[in-house]
Amino acid sequence: MAKATGKKVLILAAHGFEQSELEVPRDRLKAAGAEVTVASPEKGEIKGWEKKDWGRPVKVDKSIDEVKADDYDAIVLPGGQINPDLLRVNPKALKLIKDFFNQKKVVAAVCHAPWLLVETGIAKGRKMTSYHSMKTDVINAGAAWVDSEVVADQGVVTSRNPGDLEAFSTKIIEEMAEGRHSQRSAA
């Protein structure tokens, strides 16, 4: 696995994130040397969803009001159905995601989190993947949907489900190593 030493990554999540989709990228990025911060509209802890029931809480390092894209190299958006649905109606979350994109930094979304890329307009004109039930949403947002474990389009990284998390984490590290994606146009 490539190294991410000196890189700073923000994971944005709310209650109901898919447990593994926050924990696996967080742990892989840390193991590669990145400094990882978990941010949320909630303070304290947020609770994950694991298979068919509530999972473990994860400590929130900073509230969404305390973070800005300027301070990080990438943003990671875990899926689950509840988490991105809560975030896509949160104007601060959407602005933060769009700020990362407009600064040409890595934006990574897995499973249902591409809803956030649809909501922000980032999906339009991109090659992407997502959880299979979101295929029509992604296509209707103007993206070319691909059934692949990981898709990278100029620093926008997407994956389908928890089974893709190793490839997803590796691709985030590779995309950060490339630096800013200057060919990418703003949303």
Secondary structure, 3 states (H helix, E strand, C coil): CCCCCCCEEEEECCCCEEHHHHHHHHHHHHHCCCEEEEEECCCCEEEEEECCEEEEEEECCEEHHHCCHHHCCEEEECCCCHHHHHHCCCHHHHHHHHHHHHCCCEEEEECCCHHHHHHHCCCCCCEECCCHHHHHHHHHCCCEECCCCEEEECCEEEECCHHHHHHHHHHHHHHHHHCCCCCCCCC
